[in-house]
């Protein structure tokens, strides 16, 4: 039930299309996505913006990280035996990568190399990490999605503290996917894709959580994916099966609906703020191999990243 009027619709524009020369068309891969639509040669997620204005994206099926510079030139940074998804940049310039196949990894853009960060918990492999963020105190939050869903609600949300301690904050997730902190870092939002919802987890001073609840409820063949917030506290919710990014305020009231631009696809999976003054929202158009963009009226939140060790 929704008593609010439909929010304004904002069309995105295609910012860049990955050229055919950098697609892996016809090459074998074990990866199978959650979309009902087929992919061919590329599937983009994990957009990440650095301080120089470059945008990095992950090509999950082929274990690649691609770089798009400010002139929209695309290069392949690294290809390895993995399935990279969500990424976040630490203060030292290295990326933490949530890799479905290999666990939590480090990507060093200065050398274009991949190394392990955390590949197991108590000697066991993860189900399949999906997304990752870093809090201002240096704590790393990530989702372990695997193949969980309504029939297997055992997805997890972890916190890796800056001291190296790993805590499981939640173990009953229904396909936990994208995650983001509120601007004051008092709440953690987690997309539960197969429940077609976003959960809101209050975070206590000791890092634990209680009274997790449903913040946003949707519908469709699949549910929310990537999440970001702006400085006003609005939450941006990528919804691939509905072909849009929903924007709601901190109370969940609808503010806008961002839709695919002319010539773009439906599968809008992840987004990140970047560009001049951090007011451009970049969105991965996964199946089409595009990155779309929308200019926003205020800045997106970039949490300070604290790194104790160099890459």
Residue frames as qw, qx, qy, qz and C-alpha x, y, z in Angstrom:
[[0.000, 0.889, 0.457, 0.000, 0.00, 0.00, 0.00],
 [0.428, -0.066, 0.050, 0.900, 1.34, 3.42, -0.95],
 [0.070, 0.842, 0.488, -0.220, -0.59, 6.65, -0.37],
 [0.206, -0.633, 0.220, 0.713, 2.05, 8.83, -2.04],
 [0.638, 0.714, 0.020, -0.289, 1.75, 10.14, -5.62],
 [0.889, 0.242, 0.107, 0.373, 4.12, 8.74, -8.27],
 [0.386, -0.690, 0.168, 0.589, 7.50, 10.49, -8.00],
 [0.418, 0.792, -0.245, -0.371, 9.05, 12.28, -11.00],
 [0.926, 0.138, 0.262, 0.232, 10.74, 10.10, -13.62],
 [0.058, -0.858, 0.388, 0.333, 14.31, 11.07, -14.53],
 [0.921, 0.382, -0.020, 0.073, 15.90, 9.55, -17.66],
 [0.591, -0.551, 0.389, 0.442, 19.58, 8.67, -17.50],
 [0.549, 0.760, -0.275, -0.215, 21.95, 8.99, -20.45],
 [0.956, 0.055, 0.005, 0.287, 24.44, 6.47, -21.78],
 [0.251, -0.897, 0.297, 0.211, 27.82, 7.76, -20.60],
 [0.084, 0.573, -0.771, -0.266, 30.00, 5.08, -22.15],
 [0.957, 0.128, 0.017, -0.258, 29.59, 1.75, -23.95],
 [0.579, -0.461, 0.629, 0.238, 32.26, -0.91, -23.55],
 [0.443, 0.564, -0.484, -0.502, 33.68, -1.43, -27.08],
 [0.965, 0.133, -0.090, -0.209, 33.32, -4.77, -28.81],
 [0.581, 0.524, -0.559, 0.274, 37.10, -5.22, -28.74],
 [0.044, -0.375, 0.709, -0.596, 36.93, -5.43, -24.94],
 [0.807, -0.120, 0.178, -0.551, 34.03, -7.88, -24.74],
 [0.252, -0.329, 0.910, 0.016, 34.53, -11.61, -24.28],
 [0.770, 0.271, -0.005, -0.578, 31.91, -12.72, -26.77],
 [0.865, 0.277, -0.392, -0.148, 32.01, -16.47, -27.34],
 [0.250, 0.444, -0.763, 0.399, 34.49, -17.13, -24.56],
 [0.635, -0.346, -0.688, -0.048, 33.57, -19.81, -21.99],
 [0.139, -0.421, 0.470, -0.763, 32.58, -18.99, -18.41],
 [0.266, -0.238, -0.914, 0.195, 31.14, -20.99, -15.50],
 [0.094, 0.195, 0.406, -0.888, 29.20, -17.96, -14.24],
 [0.096, -0.519, -0.744, -0.410, 25.43, -17.86, -14.49],
 [0.065, -0.176, 0.212, -0.959, 23.65, -14.67, -13.49],
 [0.168, 0.338, 0.785, -0.490, 20.37, -14.24, -11.67],
 [0.380, 0.394, -0.076, -0.833, 18.70, -12.42, -14.55],
 [0.731, 0.335, 0.577, -0.145, 16.15, -14.20, -16.72],
 [0.543, 0.819, -0.105, -0.154, 17.67, -12.42, -19.71],
 [0.913, 0.056, 0.062, 0.400, 20.78, -13.92, -21.36],
 [0.166, -0.879, 0.263, 0.360, 24.14, -12.16, -21.30],
 [0.856, 0.434, 0.116, 0.256, 26.70, -12.18, -24.08],
 [0.642, 0.448, -0.128, 0.609, 30.35, -11.37, -23.63],
 [0.148, 0.305, -0.357, 0.870, 30.01, -9.02, -20.65],
 [0.464, -0.701, -0.520, -0.150, 28.09, -8.37, -17.44],
 [0.247, 0.458, -0.301, 0.799, 29.00, -5.18, -15.59],
 [0.551, -0.752, -0.359, -0.047, 28.61, -4.47, -11.88],
 [0.698, -0.463, -0.151, 0.526, 30.54, -2.85, -9.04],
 [0.350, 0.766, 0.049, 0.537, 31.03, 0.72, -10.37],
 [0.621, -0.594, -0.170, 0.482, 33.64, 2.54, -8.29],
 [0.291, 0.903, 0.021, 0.315, 34.87, 6.14, -8.61],
 [0.697, -0.197, -0.202, 0.659, 38.37, 7.26, -7.67],
 [0.189, -0.778, -0.162, 0.577, 39.56, 10.77, -6.75],
 [0.209, -0.294, 0.493, 0.792, 40.92, 11.36, -10.26],
 [0.546, 0.385, -0.003, -0.744, 37.49, 10.96, -11.84],
 [0.305, 0.206, -0.873, -0.321, 38.04, 7.46, -13.24],
 [0.808, -0.108, 0.200, -0.543, 35.28, 4.87, -13.02],
 [0.045, 0.289, -0.954, -0.062, 36.13, 1.20, -12.51],
 [0.820, -0.006, 0.018, -0.572, 33.67, -1.62, -13.21],
 [0.415, -0.255, 0.873, -0.016, 33.75, -5.38, -12.69],
 [0.665, 0.229, -0.490, -0.514, 32.96, -7.83, -15.49],
 [0.701, -0.351, 0.509, -0.355, 31.77, -10.74, -13.35],
 [0.971, 0.171, 0.117, -0.119, 31.68, -13.71, -15.77],
 [0.785, 0.502, -0.181, 0.315, 35.22, -13.18, -17.04],
 [0.734, -0.482, -0.145, 0.456, 37.05, -12.15, -13.85],
 [0.467, 0.384, 0.113, 0.788, 37.92, -8.69, -15.10],
 [0.167, -0.779, -0.289, 0.530, 38.21, -5.17, -13.72],
 [0.449, 0.564, 0.346, 0.600, 37.91, -2.42, -16.34],
 [0.251, -0.520, -0.178, 0.796, 38.90, 1.24, -16.03],
 [0.295, 0.769, 0.438, 0.361, 37.07, 4.11, -17.74],
 [0.410, -0.183, -0.142, 0.882, 39.08, 7.33, -17.64],
 [0.117, 0.635, 0.306, -0.700, 37.79, 10.90, -17.79],
 [0.238, 0.412, -0.479, -0.738, 38.10, 10.86, -21.60],
 [0.851, 0.142, 0.216, -0.457, 35.92, 7.71, -21.64],
 [0.492, 0.470, -0.728, -0.090, 38.77, 5.47, -22.77],
 [0.897, -0.303, 0.147, -0.287, 38.26, 1.91, -21.54],
 [0.350, 0.534, -0.765, 0.091, 41.12, -0.40, -20.57],
 [0.901, -0.265, -0.335, -0.080, 41.31, -3.85, -19.02],
 [0.236, -0.792, 0.481, -0.292, 43.21, -3.59, -15.73],
 [0.202, -0.339, 0.906, -0.154, 43.29, -7.24, -14.73],
 [0.831, 0.015, -0.318, -0.455, 41.84, -10.63, -15.62],
 [0.060, -0.370, 0.871, -0.317, 42.07, -13.50, -13.15],
 [0.389, -0.199, -0.888, -0.145, 40.34, -16.68, -11.99],
 [0.007, 0.274, 0.635, -0.722, 37.49, -15.03, -10.15],
 [0.026, -0.648, -0.651, -0.395, 34.04, -13.48, -10.32],
 [0.200, -0.117, -0.317, 0.920, 34.41, -9.90, -9.00],
 [0.083, -0.742, -0.634, -0.203, 31.30, -8.00, -8.03],
 [0.206, -0.965, -0.138, -0.085, 31.10, -5.09, -5.58],
 [0.662, 0.173, -0.195, 0.702, 34.21, -2.95, -5.01],
 [0.252, -0.958, -0.134, -0.006, 35.22, -0.08, -2.74],
 [0.535, 0.571, -0.294, 0.550, 38.36, 2.08, -2.59],
 [0.648, -0.575, -0.295, 0.403, 40.35, 2.38, 0.63],
 [0.119, -0.964, 0.066, 0.227, 42.21, 5.51, 1.67],
 [0.474, -0.498, 0.563, 0.459, 45.49, 4.02, 0.36],
 [0.385, 0.519, -0.426, -0.633, 44.02, 3.76, -3.15],
 [0.063, 0.085, -0.981, -0.159, 43.63, -0.01, -3.18],
 [0.649, -0.145, -0.267, -0.697, 40.27, -1.64, -3.81],
 [0.387, -0.062, 0.868, -0.306, 38.52, -4.23, -1.68],
 [0.486, 0.129, -0.590, -0.632, 36.73, -6.60, -4.05],
 [0.684, -0.020, 0.586, -0.434, 33.83, -8.88, -3.12],
 [0.343, 0.350, -0.761, -0.426, 34.46, -11.90, -5.34],
 [0.863, -0.084, 0.015, -0.498, 31.77, -14.58, -5.57],
 [0.914, 0.213, -0.343, 0.041, 34.32, -17.28, -6.36],
 [0.631, 0.289, -0.464, 0.550, 37.41, -16.30, -4.36],
 [0.487, -0.606, -0.464, 0.425, 36.15, -14.37, -1.32],
 [0.058, -0.986, -0.060, 0.145, 37.35, -10.92, -0.31],
 [0.775, 0.200, 0.134, 0.584, 40.30, -9.67, -2.36],
 [0.177, -0.789, 0.058, 0.586, 42.55, -6.63, -2.79],
 [0.650, 0.591, 0.282, 0.386, 43.08, -4.98, -6.18],
 [0.377, -0.611, 0.095, 0.690, 46.04, -2.61, -6.48],
 [0.549, 0.801, 0.238, -0.030, 45.43, -0.23, -9.41],
 [0.041, -0.876, 0.421, 0.233, 49.05, 0.95, -9.37],
 [0.184, -0.400, 0.870, 0.223, 50.27, -2.54, -10.34],
 [0.722, 0.141, -0.313, -0.600, 47.00, -4.05, -11.65],
 [0.342, 0.151, -0.917, 0.141, 47.38, -7.05, -9.36],
 [0.737, -0.428, -0.195, -0.485, 44.98, -9.10, -7.24],
 [0.270, 0.248, -0.829, 0.422, 45.79, -10.54, -3.81],
 [0.496, -0.490, -0.712, -0.081, 43.73, -12.21, -1.05],
 [0.202, -0.514, 0.300, -0.778, 42.29, -10.28, 1.90],
 [0.487, -0.114, 0.706, -0.501, 39.90, -12.79, 3.47],
 [0.453, 0.166, -0.714, -0.507, 39.04, -15.97, 1.60],
 [0.549, -0.245, -0.799, -0.020, 37.65, -18.11, 4.43],
 [0.449, -0.565, 0.253, -0.645, 35.82, -17.92, 7.75],
 [0.678, -0.358, 0.587, -0.260, 36.92, -20.55, 10.26],
 [0.320, -0.246, 0.850, 0.339, 38.52, -22.50, 7.38],
 [0.467, 0.517, 0.717, -0.001, 35.22, -22.60, 5.45],
 [0.186, 0.177, 0.431, 0.865, 34.74, -20.83, 2.14],
 [0.306, 0.297, 0.264, -0.865, 32.09, -18.15, 1.92],
 [0.585, 0.484, 0.631, -0.159, 28.83, -18.83, 0.07],
 [0.471, 0.464, 0.414, 0.625, 29.64, -16.12, -2.47],
 [0.185, -0.539, -0.219, 0.792, 30.42, -12.51, -1.48],
 [0.343, 0.717, 0.547, 0.263, 28.47, -9.86, -3.37],
 [0.131, 0.857, 0.059, 0.495, 29.11, -6.30, -2.18],
 [0.656, -0.276, -0.329, 0.621, 31.38, -4.36, 0.17],
 [0.002, 0.909, 0.050, 0.414, 31.65, -0.94, 1.85],
 [0.565, 0.008, -0.454, 0.689, 34.07, 0.70, 4.29],
 [0.318, -0.881, -0.351, 0.006, 33.00, 2.80, 7.28],
 [0.117, 0.908, -0.219, 0.336, 34.84, 5.90, 8.49],
 [0.584, -0.666, 0.450, -0.115, 36.45, 3.94, 11.33],
 [0.129, 0.526, -0.813, -0.214, 37.89, 1.45, 8.85],
 [0.570, 0.059, 0.783, -0.244, 35.42, -1.38, 9.44],
 [0.231, 0.172, -0.718, -0.634, 34.59, -3.36, 6.30],
 [0.634, 0.197, 0.544, -0.513, 31.00, -4.53, 5.81],
 [0.256, 0.266, -0.738, -0.565, 30.20, -7.14, 3.15],
 [0.817, 0.066, 0.189, -0.540, 27.37, -9.41, 2.08],
 [0.127, -0.235, 0.949, 0.169, 27.70, -13.16, 1.52],
 [0.642, 0.216, -0.034, -0.735, 24.86, -13.95, -0.85],
 [0.258, -0.108, 0.952, 0.127, 25.63, -17.23, -2.56],
 [0.257, -0.216, -0.749, -0.571, 22.48, -18.94, -3.84],
 [0.011, 0.311, 0.747, -0.587, 20.34, -18.00, -0.86],
 [0.272, -0.242, -0.412, -0.835, 16.72, -16.98, -1.25],
 [0.642, -0.306, 0.075, -0.699, 13.23, -17.60, 0.08],
 [0.948, -0.079, -0.277, -0.132, 13.86, -21.35, 0.21],
 [0.798, -0.085, -0.280, 0.526, 17.25, -20.90, 1.88],
 [0.079, -0.940, -0.020, -0.332, 17.31, -17.70, 3.98],
 [0.814, -0.452, -0.008, 0.364, 20.88, -18.14, 5.22],
 [0.497, 0.646, -0.037, 0.578, 22.67, -15.23, 3.53],
 [0.611, -0.531, -0.277, 0.518, 25.03, -13.31, 5.79],
 [0.157, 0.918, -0.073, 0.357, 26.24, -9.79, 6.48],
 [0.801, -0.223, -0.226, 0.507, 29.74, -9.57, 7.95],
 [0.045, -0.981, 0.147, -0.116, 31.82, -6.87, 9.57],
 [0.823, 0.077, -0.189, 0.530, 35.60, -7.09, 9.37],
 [0.310, -0.931, -0.078, 0.178, 36.90, -4.63, 11.94],
 [0.328, 0.867, -0.340, 0.159, 40.01, -2.51, 11.44],
 [0.407, -0.606, 0.666, -0.153, 41.69, -4.81, 14.02],
 [0.284, 0.284, -0.878, -0.260, 41.01, -7.89, 11.88],
 [0.309, 0.122, 0.845, -0.419, 38.11, -9.32, 13.91],
 [0.286, -0.107, -0.676, -0.671, 35.33, -10.85, 11.79],
 [0.321, 0.193, 0.681, -0.629, 31.75, -10.68, 13.11],
 [0.051, -0.347, -0.810, -0.470, 28.58, -12.06, 11.53],
 [0.214, 0.031, 0.250, -0.944, 25.90, -9.38, 12.00],
 [0.725, 0.226, 0.166, -0.629, 23.12, -11.28, 10.29],
 [0.152, -0.236, 0.935, 0.218, 22.76, -14.88, 9.12],
 [0.407, 0.443, 0.780, -0.174, 19.14, -15.10, 7.95],
 [0.169, 0.522, -0.214, -0.808, 19.40, -12.92, 4.86],
 [0.708, 0.470, 0.521, -0.081, 17.18, -13.62, 1.86],
 [0.675, 0.467, 0.252, 0.513, 19.85, -13.14, -0.82],
 [0.263, -0.856, -0.035, 0.444, 21.75, -10.18, 0.73],
 [0.644, 0.564, 0.239, 0.459, 23.13, -8.03, -2.06],
 [0.281, 0.595, -0.094, 0.747, 24.05, -4.32, -2.08],
 [0.523, -0.660, -0.437, 0.316, 24.65, -2.48, 1.17],
 [0.246, 0.567, -0.057, 0.784, 25.32, 1.08, 2.31],
 [0.324, -0.370, -0.571, 0.657, 25.54, 3.06, 5.54],
 [0.011, -0.926, -0.371, -0.065, 23.33, 6.01, 6.39],
 [0.329, 0.770, -0.171, 0.519, 25.24, 9.34, 6.35],
 [0.380, -0.730, 0.388, -0.416, 25.59, 9.30, 10.16],
 [0.423, 0.306, -0.849, 0.074, 26.59, 5.60, 10.05],
 [0.450, -0.172, 0.614, -0.625, 23.92, 4.68, 12.60],
 [0.818, 0.245, 0.385, -0.351, 22.08, 2.39, 10.18],
 [0.166, -0.289, 0.822, 0.462, 23.10, -0.19, 7.62],
 [0.731, 0.381, 0.063, -0.562, 20.84, -0.72, 4.61],
 [0.285, -0.230, 0.896, 0.251, 21.00, -4.14, 2.95],
 [0.625, 0.243, -0.335, -0.662, 19.23, -5.14, -0.28],
 [0.512, -0.044, 0.845, -0.150, 17.54, -8.53, 0.08],
 [0.222, 0.245, -0.588, -0.738, 17.09, -9.37, -3.58],
 [0.275, -0.171, -0.904, -0.279, 14.92, -12.49, -3.43],
 [0.082, -0.546, -0.704, 0.448, 12.69, -10.95, -0.75],
 [0.185, 0.646, 0.398, 0.625, 12.30, -7.90, -3.01],
 [0.394, -0.894, -0.211, -0.027, 13.11, -5.61, -0.12],
 [0.362, 0.548, -0.422, 0.625, 15.72, -3.46, 1.60],
 [0.672, -0.566, -0.440, 0.186, 16.36, -4.13, 5.28],
 [0.014, 0.809, -0.236, 0.538, 17.47, -1.46, 7.76],
 [0.794, -0.230, -0.460, 0.324, 19.86, -2.60, 10.50],
 [0.274, -0.930, 0.129, -0.207, 20.44, -0.29, 13.51],
 [0.719, 0.280, -0.453, 0.447, 24.12, -0.39, 14.47],
 [0.609, -0.781, -0.125, 0.052, 25.07, -0.22, 18.15],
 [0.082, -0.911, 0.403, -0.015, 28.27, 1.28, 19.57],
 [0.581, -0.415, 0.694, 0.095, 29.82, -2.17, 19.89],
 [0.154, 0.353, -0.729, -0.565, 29.12, -2.93, 16.21],
 [0.167, 0.232, 0.958, -0.035, 26.25, -5.35, 16.79],
 [0.335, -0.105, -0.320, -0.880, 22.71, -4.99, 15.47],
 [0.150, 0.319, 0.885, -0.305, 19.22, -5.75, 16.75],
 [0.349, 0.650, 0.460, -0.494, 15.68, -5.03, 15.53],
 [0.105, -0.147, 0.636, 0.750, 16.49, -5.29, 11.83],
 [0.459, 0.534, 0.555, -0.444, 13.41, -4.38, 9.83],
 [0.474, 0.459, 0.581, 0.476, 12.05, -3.96, 6.31],
 [0.099, -0.502, -0.028, 0.859, 12.66, -0.40, 5.10],
 [0.400, 0.423, -0.348, -0.735, 11.59, -0.74, 1.46],
 [0.584, 0.151, 0.795, -0.066, 9.32, -3.32, -0.18],
 [0.311, 0.440, -0.435, -0.721, 8.99, -3.82, -3.91],
 [0.840, 0.253, 0.423, -0.226, 7.84, -6.39, -6.46],
 [0.476, 0.701, -0.443, -0.293, 9.02, -7.97, -9.71],
 [0.925, 0.196, -0.325, 0.010, 10.97, -10.98, -10.95],
 [0.675, -0.029, -0.404, 0.617, 13.97, -10.05, -8.85],
 [0.328, -0.883, -0.314, 0.120, 14.54, -7.37, -6.28],
 [0.046, -0.978, 0.200, 0.019, 16.85, -4.56, -5.19],
 [0.861, 0.241, -0.142, 0.425, 20.53, -4.77, -6.04],
 [0.507, 0.136, -0.231, 0.819, 23.08, -1.96, -5.54],
 [0.280, -0.878, -0.384, 0.059, 22.55, 0.86, -3.01],
 [0.420, 0.185, -0.176, 0.871, 24.04, 4.32, -2.42],
 [0.188, -0.816, -0.475, 0.271, 23.05, 7.38, -0.35],
 [0.311, 0.656, 0.044, 0.687, 23.38, 11.11, -0.88],
 [0.238, 0.142, -0.475, 0.835, 24.20, 13.83, 1.65],
 [0.482, -0.275, 0.012, -0.832, 20.50, 14.44, 2.30],
 [0.424, -0.138, 0.816, -0.367, 20.10, 10.84, 3.43],
 [0.789, 0.335, -0.047, -0.514, 18.17, 9.70, 0.37],
 [0.589, -0.207, 0.772, 0.118, 18.63, 6.05, -0.57],
 [0.515, 0.492, -0.449, -0.539, 19.15, 5.04, -4.21],
 [0.686, -0.068, 0.706, -0.161, 17.91, 1.50, -4.90],
 [0.268, 0.354, -0.702, -0.557, 18.85, -0.21, -8.16],
 [0.700, 0.151, 0.593, -0.368, 16.08, -2.56, -9.29],
 [0.088, -0.290, 0.762, 0.573, 17.18, -4.52, -12.39],
 [0.188, 0.340, 0.907, 0.163, 13.95, -6.38, -13.11],
 [0.148, 0.835, 0.474, -0.239, 11.95, -3.13, -13.09],
 [0.563, 0.469, 0.238, 0.638, 14.60, -1.30, -15.09],
 [0.060, -0.874, -0.049, -0.480, 15.07, 1.66, -12.77],
 [0.402, 0.039, -0.571, 0.714, 16.71, 3.19, -9.73],
 [0.365, -0.791, -0.455, -0.187, 14.22, 4.13, -7.01],
 [0.252, 0.302, -0.378, 0.838, 15.10, 7.13, -4.83],
 [0.510, -0.697, -0.480, -0.155, 13.46, 7.40, -1.40],
 [0.075, -0.762, 0.334, -0.549, 14.15, 9.69, 1.54],
 [0.130, 0.314, -0.834, 0.434, 15.36, 8.56, 4.95],
 [0.539, 0.027, 0.557, -0.631, 11.78, 7.73, 5.93],
 [0.381, 0.140, 0.891, 0.203, 11.18, 5.69, 2.78],
 [0.413, 0.724, 0.326, -0.447, 9.00, 8.29, 1.06],
 [0.694, 0.372, 0.426, 0.446, 9.39, 8.17, -2.76],
 [0.122, -0.733, 0.089, 0.663, 11.40, 11.05, -4.27],
 [0.388, 0.628, -0.434, -0.517, 12.27, 10.00, -7.83],
 [0.882, 0.095, 0.460, 0.053, 12.53, 7.10, -10.26],
 [0.035, 0.676, -0.551, -0.489, 15.57, 7.05, -12.55],
 [0.878, 0.309, 0.348, -0.113, 15.05, 5.09, -15.75],
 [0.667, -0.060, 0.491, 0.556, 17.32, 3.87, -18.52],
 [0.113, 0.632, -0.188, -0.743, 18.30, 6.38, -21.17],
 [0.741, 0.561, -0.060, -0.363, 17.60, 6.15, -24.90],
 [0.656, 0.510, -0.556, -0.008, 19.29, 3.08, -26.35],
 [0.131, -0.463, 0.776, -0.407, 20.01, 1.68, -22.89],
 [0.463, -0.102, -0.874, -0.105, 19.01, -1.62, -21.38],
 [0.631, -0.587, -0.266, -0.432, 16.75, -2.66, -18.54],
 [0.851, -0.279, -0.361, 0.260, 19.23, -4.37, -16.21],
 [0.051, 0.772, -0.278, 0.569, 20.34, -1.42, -14.04],
 [0.815, -0.220, -0.510, 0.167, 22.21, -3.23, -11.30],
 [0.608, -0.444, -0.251, 0.608, 24.61, -0.97, -9.38],
 [0.193, 0.894, 0.112, 0.388, 25.39, 2.72, -9.00],
 [0.623, -0.348, -0.195, 0.673, 28.01, 5.05, -7.53],
 [0.061, 0.987, 0.104, -0.106, 28.47, 8.77, -7.12],
 [0.662, -0.170, 0.227, 0.694, 31.48, 10.43, -8.76],
 [0.350, 0.680, 0.340, 0.547, 32.38, 13.13, -11.24],
 [0.153, 0.430, -0.153, 0.877, 32.66, 16.84, -10.55],
 [0.347, -0.359, 0.340, -0.797, 31.68, 17.66, -6.95],
 [0.037, 0.030, 0.982, -0.182, 30.55, 14.04, -6.57],
 [0.479, 0.325, 0.322, -0.749, 27.12, 14.89, -8.02],
 [0.578, 0.310, -0.548, -0.519, 27.05, 12.46, -10.96],
 [0.759, -0.126, 0.575, -0.278, 25.37, 9.11, -10.43],
 [0.321, 0.413, -0.768, -0.370, 26.94, 6.38, -12.59],
 [0.805, 0.002, 0.405, -0.434, 24.82, 3.27, -13.18],
 [0.148, -0.262, 0.896, 0.327, 25.87, -0.09, -14.62],
 [0.767, 0.318, -0.050, -0.555, 23.64, -1.24, -17.48],
 [0.570, -0.411, 0.710, 0.048, 24.90, -4.79, -17.03],
 [0.754, 0.273, 0.591, 0.083, 23.59, -6.84, -19.93],
 [0.518, 0.844, 0.123, 0.070, 24.19, -4.11, -22.51],
 [0.743, -0.040, -0.007, 0.668, 27.71, -3.35, -21.31],
 [0.118, 0.739, 0.107, 0.654, 26.95, 0.35, -20.78],
 [0.312, -0.357, -0.506, 0.720, 27.52, 2.80, -17.97],
 [0.015, -0.767, -0.442, -0.465, 24.73, 5.35, -17.74],
 [0.327, -0.084, -0.357, 0.871, 24.78, 8.65, -15.84],
 [0.171, -0.829, -0.470, -0.249, 22.48, 11.18, -14.19],
 [0.200, 0.362, -0.301, 0.859, 23.34, 14.58, -12.75],
 [0.440, -0.605, -0.650, 0.135, 21.98, 14.94, -9.21],
 [0.079, -0.888, -0.096, -0.443, 21.23, 18.12, -7.23],
 [0.465, -0.789, 0.362, -0.172, 23.41, 17.23, -4.24],
 [0.219, 0.578, -0.786, 0.030, 26.51, 15.19, -3.49],
 [0.895, -0.135, -0.414, -0.099, 26.71, 11.51, -2.87],
 [0.605, -0.728, 0.306, -0.098, 28.26, 10.30, 0.36],
 [0.717, 0.411, -0.504, 0.249, 31.88, 9.16, 0.28],
 [0.748, -0.664, -0.006, 0.003, 32.87, 7.74, 3.64],
 [0.008, 0.797, -0.601, 0.052, 36.47, 8.30, 4.78],
 [0.962, 0.066, -0.263, 0.018, 38.48, 5.12, 4.33],
 [0.357, -0.782, 0.501, -0.105, 41.10, 4.16, 6.86],
 [0.913, 0.252, -0.312, 0.069, 43.86, 1.73, 5.89],
 [0.656, -0.699, 0.272, 0.083, 46.29, 0.47, 8.52],
 [0.646, -0.251, 0.572, 0.439, 48.56, -1.21, 5.99],
 [0.261, 0.520, -0.442, -0.683, 49.64, -0.37, 2.42],
 [0.850, 0.278, -0.163, -0.418, 48.33, -2.56, -0.39]]
